[in-house]
């Protein structure tokens, strides 16, 4: 055991799931937090806008927190920051673009003035409490991405964050092989590595390969070109800008996040766009269609996004017309396939020529495939290994990959969010758990919607609700009115009169029996009504609506 004791690694998100990445590194009475990401709601999360990590453990130990590091500016790494800063007052570290995007999010929530930002660049080293952190350049689908080498009194922990190995990156800054190799030579206690693309063999292509594809598409297109991509993919946007310059097309930006991110990236020097190239969306009709290129949000088919509204003819300023070429330069995030397919179908109906990933491959991933993951393991040569950033199957596959390159199985840990992994030279074990999980954001409510509410919403969506209203004379214990039955989302009253009449008779029988027996415990009566009507409707039409008996005493 190290004289320095043990360091604890506590994932609060990003394991067993894609999204809401958050990790705590704890040594004695000090905590370093890495990332504060969100996850977008899944189909069964009815009405939920966002999902963020449960930070109960951090709130309970907020005096120990020495800093929060943001590895890059994607939503799944910075999106929960406004909600975190409402409960924690922390110093925040990140590259200029990452902090610029984070500050934009905080402005929307009115929190930008309280943020304490510290800008870093790849190659920097910062002392944060007992931790000395090296910020290491890596390639990803957003500029300003860094991996971390966290030097603790116990040993060095390397966190790759999201990465791929791009030998010809658009910005000319390849992954810092030398630094990773130096760390490997000095000795790394624990490696945490990105597992997103572990199921894909070979190498992820360079972002630069898209330059030729964009050039060909711009050359062939006869009308307007509309390209949907992630607003955060600055290098992709730069390549589209370059193609537009070469083919003498003016560029308009559509979508709030696209306009905001491009503005921030230009201001910080991450994007180079000639001033005369960009035009306002209102001015596109002043130019021939063959001189126009539009960069838009909506590559994931989001219902309210600019591309979706164009596809359905609901956009206020842009109508898709025959002759338009629409390029979707992104792959569908798991779960979004139907949304993307729906948008593509609508675009074809409008007469557009649509180019998307399965046809032409106008997209490359920002995550490392198997050979790159092996290279990272061989460069760093950690004593212990913890795969992160992936669903459970990704973590298992990454563990197997590590074994292939020589990491002993007993030194590989597959953890879940909330697990506490303690490490020291020659020792590692999952020793306990902390509170962790999902917090749902619905409108302005944070955490006020839980699994019980979601279950109710699901039942309402599937079988509707039936409200049984009865008015009782409090003094004489007689039925004054009802039982009346109100149906919403269950059956159409006019077409189901016999069914509801029979249900009313059953409720009446329960009430009369209760009055006859002199039992006026209305809670028990309501329970009996719910149980009897539930059985009755299921036997009759195989549905279970939500049943809400209301007994009013006057």
N, C-alpha and C positions, 0 to 999 in steps of 0.2 A: 504494500500500500504506500502511496506517495505521502511524503511528509506534509504536503499541502492539503491533505484530506481528499475530498471528492468534489467533483463538479456535477451538477444535475442538469439534464436536458429535459425540458418539459414542453412537448408539442401541444399547442392549444387549438390547432387547426391545420389543415393541409395534409393529414394522414388518413387514408381510407376514403379520400374524397379529392376532387380537383377544385381548389378554391379555398377561400378564407384562411390563407396561410398566416400562421403566427407561432412563434417559438420563444420560449424563455430559457435563458442560460443562467443558472444560479450557482453562485459560489459563496458559501458562508452567509453573510448578511447582505449580499449584493445580487441584483438581477439585471441582466441585459436582455432586452426584448428585441426580437427580429421580426419585422413586418407586422402589418395590421390590415389584413385583406378581408374582402367580402366574397360571398358566393351568390349568384343570382338564383332566384327561386326555381324549384323544380315543378313539374306539371301538377303533382299532387298537393303542392303547397298553395292551396286556393287563396287568392287575394294577397299573398305575401309578396312584398316588393324585393326585399334583400334578406340575406342570412349573414350574420356576423358571429365571430367567436364569443364564447362565454368568457369574460375576463374577470370572473369572481375572484380567482386566485391572485391576479395582479392587483385588484382593488384592495384585497385583504392584506397585501404585502407591498403597498404602494411606496412606503418609506424606503424599501430596499432597492427600488428601481433607479438605476443610474443613467439609463438612456434607452432610446428606441431607434433602431437602424432600419431604414427602408432600402431594400436591395435594388428595387427598380419601380417604375411608375405604373405597372399594370394594376387594374382594379382588384385583382385577387391578392395583391400585396399592399395596397395603400387605401383601398375603398372603405375600410372600417375606421380609418383614422378620425373622422369627425366624431364618431360615437365613442371612441376610446378617449379622446381628449376631453370629453365632457366629464369623465370620471377620473382621469389621471393627468397630472401635470408633469410632463417629461421633456427632456432634451431630445431633439430629433435630428438624426444624421442621415444624409443621402447625397447623391450627386445633384448638380444644379437642375437638370431636367426633372428628376424625380421629385425634388422639393418644389419646383415650379408647378408641377401637376398636382402635388399634394396641397399646395397653397390654394390652387384654384378650387379644389374640393372644399377646403375649409372656408373659403369666402362665401360659398353657397350656403353654408351653415352659420355664417357670422362668427367664425372662430379664428379667423386668420391673425387677428391682433394678439391672441394669447399664445400662438405657436412660437416655440424657441427653436429655430432652425440652425443647423451647422452644416454648411456645404463642404463636401469632400470630393476628391477626384481619384480615379484609379491610380494606385501607387502610393497614396497617402497612408499614414499610420496615425491613429488617434488613441490616446489613453482615456478610457472611460471607466472610472472606478478602479477596480483591481484588474480590469480587462484591458489588454492592448490589442487593438483591432487593425489588421491590415485590410485595405480595400483593394480588391484585385479585379482587373478588367476581364470581363467575359462577354461573349457574343450572345445576343438574344434578339427577339423580334421588337425590341424597343431600345433606343440609345440610352446611355447612362446606366447600364446594368453592371452590378458588381457582385463578385463572390466575396466571402469573408474568411479571414484567418483570425480566430479569436484565441489569443495567447492568455491562458489562465495560469495561476500558480501551480495547477495540477498537470497541465499539458496543453497542447494546441488542438483546437477544434476547427476544422475546415467545413464551411457551409457553401456549397457551390451556388446556391439559389438556382433560378432557371437559367439554363445555359445550353449552348451548342458550340461545336468547334468549327469556326468559319475561317478558312485560310485566306479568303479574299473578301473580307467584309466591305460593305459600302463605304463606311467611314475610315477604312484603312487601318483600323485598330484591332488586330487579332487577339484572341484569348492569350493571356500572359502565361505561356508554357513555362518560362523560366522560373517564375515565382512559385507555381505549383510544384515544380521539380525541386526547388530549393527547400520548400516546406517538407516534401517527402524525404529529402536527405537529412533534414534536421530532426525528423520524427513527428508524426501526427498521431495524436491519441485517438481521435474520432473523426470520421468523415460523414457528412450528411450530403446526399447527392440527389439531384432531380431525377424522378422516375417516370415522367409523363410518357416518353416515347420508348420505353424499354421493350415494348412488344415488337418494335420495328427493327429489322436487321439492317446492317450496313451503316452508312453515314447520312446525316441530314444534308441536303444540297445547300450550297452557299446562296445567300440572298441575292448575290450578284448575277446568278444565272437567269433571274427574271428580267434583267435589262434587255437581253436579246428578244425575249418573248414580247415584252412591251413594245419594243421597236417594231417588230413584225406586225403586231396587232394595230398599232397606230398607222403603219404604212398601208394596211389593207382596208381599214375602216373608211367608209365613204361619207357617213354622216357624223353626228355627235358621238363622242365616246363618254360613257358614264362608268366610272370605276368605283366599286364599293370595297372598302378595306377597313381594317381597324384604325381608328384615328391615332392610336398610340404607336403604330408602326412607322416611325419617322423615316426609316431607311426606305421603306416601300413607297411612301409619299415622295421622297426625293427622287426615286427612280421614275415615278410617273411624271414628275415635274421635268426631269431631264428629257424624257421621251416627248413631252409636249413642246419643249423648246426646240428640239431637233425637227419636229414636224410642224412647226409654226402654228401651234394651237394655243389659244388663251385658256386659262384655267380658272374655274369657279369652284368654291368650296361650299358644300351643303351639309347641314347637320351641326348642331350646337357644339358637340364635343370635337368634331373635326376642326371647326373654326377656332375653338379655344386652344386645342393642342398645337395646331400649326402656328398660331400666334405666339404661344409660349416658346415653341421650338425655334422660331425665327428670332425672337428676342434674345434667346440665350446662345444663338449661333449654331444650333444643331441642324438647322435647315437653311439652305441657300436658295432663295427664290428671287429672281429679278422682279423689281417692283412693277414693271410694265406688263409682266406675264399674268398676274392675278387680276381678275375683274370681278365686279360685284354680280351677284346672281341676277339682279334686275337688268343687267346690261347684256345678257347672253343673246337676246334676240337682235342685237345690233350687229352681230357677226354672222357670216354664213355658217351653217351647221358643221361643215368640214373644218372649221377653224376653232371649234369648241371642244374642250375636255372638262368633265365635271368629276370631282373627287367627293364621294359621299360616304356617310355612315350607313349602317343597315346590312352589313355582310352576314349577319346572323339571323336575318328575317324578323327582327324585333317588330312587334305589331305597330308601334308608334314611330319607327325610324323613318328617315327620309326616303330610303330606297323602297320600303314597303308602301309608303304613301304614293310614291311615283307609280309603282306597279299596279296599284288599285285605282289610279286616277284621282287620288284625293290630295295630291300635293298642290299647294296654292300657286307655285311658280313654275313647276316643270311638269309637262305632260310627255309621256313616252310616245314616240311616233315611229312608224315604219322607217327603217333606215338607221335608227339608233343602234349603237353597239354597246351592250352592257356587259362589263367584266366584273365578276365577283371574285376578287383576289383574296380569298380566305377559305379555310376549310370549316365545315360546320362543327361547332363545339358539340360533344355528345349530349343528346337531348334536344338539340335545335334542328335536327335534320328535316323534320316535317315543316317547320316554319320556313326554312330556306327553300325547300322544294315548292312550297306554296307560292313564294315570291317569284321563283323562276317560272312557274307555270303562268302566273299573271303577266309577267314580262313578255313571254311568248305570245300570249293572247293580245297584247297591245301592239304586236308586230315587231318587237325588238329582236336583234340578233344577240343571243345570250351566250356568254362564254363563262364556264364555271369549272371547278377543279376536276371533276371526274372526266371532263372532255379534254382539257388542255394543260392542266397542272399549273395554272397561273398563281401558284402559292407554294411557299416552302415554310416548313415549321421553324419555330424558334427553339425547339427542344432537341437535345442530343439523342441519337439512336444508339443501338447496342455497342458498336465499335467505339464510338466517342465515350460512352460510359465506361467501357473497359479501359480506354486510354486514361481517363481521369483516375480510376482506381490504381492503375499502374504508376501514374505520376506521383500520386499522393502517398500510396502504400500505407494506409492507416492501420493502427492496431485493432481498432473496432470500427464497425460500419453500421450506419443507420440510414436505410433508404427513406426518402421523404418525397413530398409533392406527388401524390398519386393515389388512385383507388387501391383497395387491398390487394387485388391481383397484380397491380404494377409493383407494389412493394415486394411481393413474393418473387416475382420474376427478376427483379433487380437483385434480390438476395442470392438467387441462383446464379446470376451473372457474376456476382462478386466471388462466389465459390469457384467458378470456372477460372478466375484469374488468381486464385490462391489464397483468398481470405477464408480462414477456417469457419465452419458453420457456427461453432459455439461463440464466435466473436462477431456475429451478425445478429442484429436485433430488429424484429418487425414490431413496431410499437403502434399504439392507438392514441388518439388525442386524449390528453389527461394523464397518460402514463408518465412516471418519473423514472428516467434512465440515469442511474448514477455511474460515473466512470472515473477511473484513476488508472495509472500505469499498472497493467497486469490484472485489473479488476473492472468488471462492468456487470450491472444487473438492473432489471426493472424492479424497483423496491416499493412502489406504491402508486397512488393516484391522487390527482387534485380535481376539484370541480372543473368540468369542461363539457362542451357540447355546442348546440346551436341556439342562437338568439334570433328570433324573427323580428324583422322591421316591417310594419304595416302602416303606411302613411306616416304620421308623426309618432306613432306608438312604437316603442322599442321594448321588446320582451313581454308585452302585455297579451300577446297571442301565443298560446302553447299548443301542445299536442291535443288537448281536450277540445279546444276551440277549432282546431283543424279537423278533428274527427267530426264535430258537429257540422262544419261547413261541407265536408264530404258527404255526409248523410243528407243534408239539405240539397246538395247538387244532384245526388243520385235519385232520391225518392220524394223530395219536397217536404212540406210541413202541413200538419193538420191541427188546427186550433179548436178546442172544444170549450165553448163559453156557457156557463150556467150562472144564473142569478138566484140567490137564496134570500128568503125573508129571515133575518137574523132572530127576530123575536119568536116567530111561530114555527121556524124550521120547515118552511114550505118552499116549493120551487115556484119562483115568480116568473122566470123566463128561461127558455132553452129546454134541453141542450141545443145550442146552435153550433154548427160545424162550418169552419172557414177553411177552405183548401187553397194552398198556394204551391204550385209545382208538383202536386200529387195527382189529382184527377180533375177533369173539367166538370164542374158541378152539374150542369144541365144534362150531360151525357151519363152521369153516374148517380142519378137521383135515388134509384132503388138501393144501391150500395150504401149511400150515406144515410138513407132513411133507416136501414137495418142497423147501421152503426149507432144512430141516435137512440134506437130502441134499446140497444145493449147498454148505453150510458145511462139511460133512464132507469133501466132495471137495477143497475148498480146503486144509483141514488136512492131509489125507493127501498131497496133492501137495507141500505144504511140508515135511512130514516126510521124504518120499521124496527130495527134493532136498537135504535137510540144512539147510534155511533156517529158522532159529529167531528171525528178527527179527519179534517179535510185533506191532510197530507196523505193519510192511508187511502182515502177515497181516490185521490188523484193517481196514486200508484196503481191501484186496482184498475182504473180506467185505462191507463197507459198499457198495462199488461194485457188486458182483455182485448182492447182494440188492436194492439200490435199483433196478437195471435190471429184475430179475426181477418185483418187485411192481408196477412201473409197467406192464410189458408185460401182466401178468395182470389187474390190477384198476384201473390208472390212478391209483394213489395212491403218495405218497412219504412213508412214516413216518420219524420220526427213528430211526436205527439205532445202537444202542449195543452193540458187541461187547465182552465182558469175558472175558479169558483169565487164569485163576488157575493159578499153578504151586505145587504142594505136594510 
